[in-house]
Amino acid sequence: MMRRRERPNPLLKHVEEYRKSSKRLFKLEREDLKRLAHMQAETFVTHPDMQIKFKEIIGT
């Protein structure tokens, strides 16, 4: 069975880098957080499995 390649999650990458940081110098500015949250939401909505579920809910 082939697995489809999933796009990396930039928000999780930043969180992982932050957790690994011993000095916790890594900070995200407000605009960075907004941009990453928007990218995360867009990835969620455009995921093929979610599109199928949305169609089922809407009934189209």
N, CA, C and O atoms as a MOPAC input file, in Angstrom:
PM7 MOZYME 1SCF
protein

 N      0.83400 1    -1.17300 1     0.00000 1
 C      0.00000 1     0.00000 1     0.00000 1
 C      0.88700 1     1.24700 1     0.00000 1
 O      1.79300 1     1.37400 1     0.82400 1
 N      0.61900 1     2.15400 1    -0.92200 1
 C      1.41000 1     3.38100 1    -1.01100 1
 C      0.83900 1     4.44600 1    -0.08400 1
 O     -0.37300 1     4.63800 1     0.00900 1
 N      1.71500 1     5.10200 1     0.57000 1
 C      1.28500 1     6.21800 1     1.40800 1
 C      1.48300 1     7.50800 1     0.63600 1
 O      2.48300 1     7.69700 1    -0.05700 1
 N      0.52600 1     8.37100 1     0.77000 1
 C      0.68300 1     9.65400 1     0.09600 1
 C      1.57000 1    10.53800 1     0.95500 1
 O      1.50400 1    10.52000 1     2.18400 1
 N      2.37600 1    11.28700 1     0.29100 1
 C      3.29700 1    12.18500 1     1.00800 1
 C      2.50400 1    13.36500 1     1.56500 1
 O      1.76800 1    14.04300 1     0.84800 1
 N      2.67800 1    13.58200 1     2.84700 1
 C      1.97500 1    14.68400 1     3.48600 1
 C      2.89400 1    15.89400 1     3.57100 1
 O      4.10500 1    15.76900 1     3.75100 1
 N      2.28900 1    17.06100 1     3.43600 1
 C      3.07200 1    18.28300 1     3.53600 1
 C      3.49500 1    18.48800 1     4.98900 1
 O      2.72500 1    18.21600 1     5.91000 1
 N      4.72200 1    18.96900 1     5.19000 1
 C      5.17100 1    19.20800 1     6.56000 1
 C      4.33200 1    20.30200 1     7.21900 1
 O      3.86400 1    21.23100 1     6.56100 1
 N      4.16100 1    20.17300 1     8.49300 1
 C      3.37100 1    21.13000 1     9.24900 1
 C      4.31300 1    22.18300 1     9.83800 1
 O      5.05600 1    21.88800 1    10.77400 1
 N      4.29100 1    23.41400 1     9.29600 1
 C      5.25300 1    24.42200 1     9.76600 1
 C      5.06200 1    24.80300 1    11.22800 1
 O      6.03700 1    25.09600 1    11.92000 1
 N      3.83200 1    24.80400 1    11.70300 1
 C      3.59200 1    25.17300 1    13.09400 1
 C      4.20100 1    24.13600 1    14.03400 1
 O      4.83000 1    24.49400 1    15.03000 1
 N      4.01900 1    22.86000 1    13.72300 1
 C      4.60200 1    21.81300 1    14.56300 1
 C      6.12400 1    21.84400 1    14.51700 1
 O      6.78900 1    21.54400 1    15.50900 1
 N      6.67000 1    22.20700 1    13.36300 1
 C      8.12200 1    22.30600 1    13.24200 1
 C      8.65700 1    23.38500 1    14.18500 1
 O      9.66000 1    23.17300 1    14.86600 1
 N      7.98800 1    24.54400 1    14.22500 1
 C      8.42200 1    25.61800 1    15.11200 1
 C      8.27700 1    25.21400 1    16.57600 1
 O      9.14600 1    25.52300 1    17.39100 1
 N      7.19700 1    24.53400 1    16.91400 1
 C      6.99000 1    24.09400 1    18.29200 1
 C      8.08100 1    23.10300 1    18.68700 1
 O      8.61500 1    23.16700 1    19.79400 1
 N      8.40600 1    22.19100 1    17.78100 1
 C      9.45400 1    21.20700 1    18.05900 1
 C     10.80600 1    21.89300 1    18.27000 1
 O     11.54800 1    21.53900 1    19.18500 1
 N     11.12200 1    22.87200 1    17.42300 1
 C     12.37900 1    23.60400 1    17.57700 1
 C     12.40400 1    24.35100 1    18.90700 1
 O     13.43500 1    24.40600 1    19.57700 1
 N     11.26500 1    24.92300 1    19.28100 1
 C     11.17800 1    25.66100 1    20.54500 1
 C     11.41000 1    24.73200 1    21.73200 1
 O     12.11900 1    25.08600 1    22.67400 1
 N     10.81500 1    23.55500 1    21.68600 1
 C     10.96800 1    22.60000 1    22.78800 1
 C     12.39900 1    22.10100 1    22.91400 1
 O     12.87200 1    21.84600 1    24.02100 1
 N     13.09400 1    21.96100 1    21.78300 1
 C     14.47300 1    21.48000 1    21.80300 1
 C     15.44500 1    22.55800 1    22.28200 1
 O     16.54100 1    22.24900 1    22.74900 1
 N     15.04200 1    23.81200 1    22.16600 1
 C     15.91000 1    24.92700 1    22.52800 1
 C     16.11900 1    24.95700 1    24.03900 1
 O     15.15700 1    24.93800 1    24.80800 1
 N     17.37400 1    25.00300 1    24.45500 1
 C     17.66200 1    25.03700 1    25.88900 1
 C     17.48300 1    26.44100 1    26.46500 1
 O     17.14800 1    26.58800 1    27.64000 1
 N     17.70200 1    27.46400 1    25.65300 1
 C     17.61700 1    28.83700 1    26.14800 1
 C     16.25800 1    29.47700 1    25.88600 1
 O     15.97700 1    30.55700 1    26.40500 1
 N     15.43700 1    28.84600 1    25.11100 1
 C     14.10200 1    29.36300 1    24.78900 1
 C     14.16200 1    30.77900 1    24.21000 1
 O     13.34200 1    31.63300 1    24.54600 1
 N     15.13800 1    31.01200 1    23.34300 1
 C     15.27600 1    32.32500 1    22.71900 1
 C     14.38400 1    32.46400 1    21.49400 1
 O     14.17600 1    33.56600 1    20.98600 1
 N     13.87200 1    31.36500 1    21.03600 1
 C     13.07000 1    31.36800 1    19.81700 1
 C     11.69500 1    31.95100 1    20.11700 1
 O     10.94000 1    31.39900 1    20.91800 1
 N     11.37800 1    33.05300 1    19.48000 1
 C     10.07700 1    33.68700 1    19.69800 1
 C      9.37600 1    33.86400 1    18.36500 1
 O     10.00700 1    34.16200 1    17.35100 1
 N      8.08200 1    33.68100 1    18.37900 1
 C      7.27700 1    33.95500 1    17.19900 1
 C      6.53900 1    35.26700 1    17.42200 1
 O      5.90900 1    35.47500 1    18.46000 1
 N      6.62600 1    36.12600 1    16.45300 1
 C      5.89500 1    37.38400 1    16.52400 1
 C      4.42500 1    37.12300 1    16.22300 1
 O      4.06700 1    36.06500 1    15.70600 1
 N      3.58800 1    38.08300 1    16.54500 1
 C      2.14200 1    37.95700 1    16.35200 1
 C      1.80500 1    37.63700 1    14.88900 1
 O      0.96900 1    36.77500 1    14.61800 1
 N      2.45100 1    38.32700 1    13.95700 1
 C      2.17000 1    38.10500 1    12.53200 1
 C      2.61100 1    36.70600 1    12.09800 1
 O      1.95300 1    36.07400 1    11.27200 1
 N      3.71800 1    36.22800 1    12.65300 1
 C      4.17200 1    34.86900 1    12.34300 1
 C      3.14600 1    33.84400 1    12.81200 1
 O      2.83500 1    32.89300 1    12.09700 1
 N      2.62400 1    34.04700 1    14.02100 1
 C      1.60600 1    33.13000 1    14.54900 1
 C      0.34600 1    33.15100 1    13.69200 1
 O     -0.24100 1    32.10500 1    13.41600 1
 N     -0.06900 1    34.34900 1    13.27100 1
 C     -1.25500 1    34.46200 1    12.41100 1
 C     -1.03700 1    33.72200 1    11.09500 1
 O     -1.90600 1    32.98300 1    10.63200 1
 N      0.14300 1    33.93100 1    10.49700 1
 C      0.45200 1    33.29900 1     9.21500 1
 C      0.48500 1    31.77500 1     9.35200 1
 O     -0.06500 1    31.06000 1     8.51400 1
 N      1.12800 1    31.28700 1    10.40600 1
 C      1.20700 1    29.84400 1    10.61800 1
 C     -0.16500 1    29.24100 1    10.90900 1
 O     -0.47800 1    28.14800 1    10.43900 1
 N     -0.98200 1    29.95200 1    11.68400 1
 C     -2.33500 1    29.46500 1    11.97100 1
 C     -3.16400 1    29.41600 1    10.69700 1
 O     -3.94200 1    28.48400 1    10.49400 1
 N     -2.99900 1    30.41600 1     9.83800 1
 C     -3.72700 1    30.42900 1     8.56500 1
 C     -3.28900 1    29.25400 1     7.68700 1
 O     -4.12200 1    28.58500 1     7.07600 1
 N     -1.98100 1    29.01000 1     7.63000 1
 C     -1.47000 1    27.89000 1     6.84000 1
 C     -1.99500 1    26.56700 1     7.38400 1
 O     -2.35100 1    25.67300 1     6.61700 1
 N     -2.04500 1    26.44400 1     8.71100 1
 C     -2.53700 1    25.22100 1     9.34200 1
 C     -4.00800 1    24.99300 1     8.99600 1
 O     -4.41000 1    23.88000 1     8.65900 1
 N     -4.80300 1    26.05800 1     9.08300 1
 C     -6.23300 1    25.94800 1     8.76900 1
 C     -6.43800 1    25.59900 1     7.30200 1
 O     -7.29900 1    24.78400 1     6.96900 1
 N     -5.65200 1    26.21100 1     6.42700 1
 C     -5.76500 1    25.93700 1     4.99400 1
 C     -5.41000 1    24.48200 1     4.69700 1
 O     -6.08300 1    23.83100 1     3.89900 1
 N     -4.37400 1    23.97800 1     5.32300 1
 C     -3.97700 1    22.58400 1     5.13700 1
 C     -5.08100 1    21.64300 1     5.60600 1
 O     -5.36800 1    20.64000 1     4.95400 1
 N     -5.69600 1    21.97000 1     6.73300 1
 C     -6.78200 1    21.15500 1     7.27800 1
 C     -7.96400 1    21.10900 1     6.31500 1
 O     -8.50200 1    20.03700 1     6.03600 1
 N     -8.36700 1    22.26900 1     5.81000 1
 C     -9.55100 1    22.36000 1     4.95200 1
 C     -9.30800 1    21.71600 1     3.59300 1
 O    -10.23000 1    21.14100 1     3.01500 1
 N     -8.09400 1    21.79900 1     3.07500 1
 C     -7.82000 1    21.26600 1     1.74400 1
 C     -7.41500 1    19.79500 1     1.75800 1
 O     -7.20600 1    19.21000 1     0.69500 1
 N     -7.30300 1    19.19300 1     2.91900 1
 C     -6.94900 1    17.77500 1     3.00200 1
 C     -8.06700 1    16.95100 1     2.35800 1
 O     -9.24000 1    17.17800 1     2.65500 1
 N     -7.72700 1    15.99800 1     1.48000 1
 C     -8.75600 1    15.22700 1     0.76500 1
 C     -9.77600 1    14.54300 1     1.67500 1
 O    -10.96700 1    14.52400 1     1.36100 1
 N     -9.32600 1    13.98500 1     2.79600 1
 C    -10.26400 1    13.32600 1     3.71100 1
 C    -11.25600 1    14.32200 1     4.29900 1
 O    -12.43500 1    14.00900 1     4.46900 1
 N    -10.77600 1    15.51700 1     4.60600 1
 C    -11.66400 1    16.53500 1     5.17400 1
 C    -12.64600 1    17.03700 1     4.12800 1
 O    -13.79700 1    17.32800 1     4.45400 1
 N    -12.21400 1    17.14300 1     2.88400 1
 C    -13.12600 1    17.58900 1     1.83000 1
 C    -14.27200 1    16.60000 1     1.66700 1
 O    -15.41300 1    17.00600 1     1.44600 1
 N    -13.98200 1    15.31400 1     1.77400 1
 C    -15.03100 1    14.29200 1     1.68900 1
 C    -16.00200 1    14.44400 1     2.85100 1
 O    -17.21600 1    14.37300 1     2.66100 1
 N    -15.47200 1    14.65400 1     4.05300 1
 C    -16.34000 1    14.82400 1     5.22500 1
 C    -17.18600 1    16.08200 1     5.10900 1
 O    -18.36400 1    16.06900 1     5.46700 1
 N    -16.59900 1    17.17100 1     4.61300 1
 C    -17.36700 1    18.40500 1     4.43700 1
 C    -18.51100 1    18.19100 1     3.45000 1
 O    -19.62500 1    18.66800 1     3.66700 1
 N    -18.22800 1    17.47300 1     2.36600 1
 C    -19.27700 1    17.20400 1     1.37500 1
 C    -20.39200 1    16.36700 1     1.98200 1
 O    -21.56700 1    16.59200 1     1.68900 1
 N    -20.03300 1    15.39700 1     2.83000 1
 C    -21.04800 1    14.58200 1     3.49800 1
 C    -21.90600 1    15.43600 1     4.42900 1
 O    -23.12600 1    15.27900 1     4.47600 1
 N    -21.27100 1    16.32700 1     5.16000 1
 C    -22.00000 1    17.18000 1     6.10100 1
 C    -22.92500 1    18.14200 1     5.36400 1
 O    -24.08400 1    18.32000 1     5.73900 1
 N    -22.39900 1    18.75600 1     4.31600 1
 C    -23.19000 1    19.72400 1     3.55300 1
 C    -24.26800 1    19.01800 1     2.74000 1
 O    -25.33800 1    19.57300 1     2.49400 1
 N    -23.97700 1    17.80000 1     2.32900 1
 C    -24.95100 1    17.01100 1     1.57900 1
 C    -24.94100 1    17.28000 1     0.08900 1
 O    -25.98100 1    17.19500 1    -0.56400 1
 N    -23.77000 1    17.60500 1    -0.46100 1
 C    -23.67400 1    17.83600 1    -1.90400 1
 C    -23.09500 1    16.63200 1    -2.58500 1
 O    -22.93400 1    16.63100 1    -3.80500 1

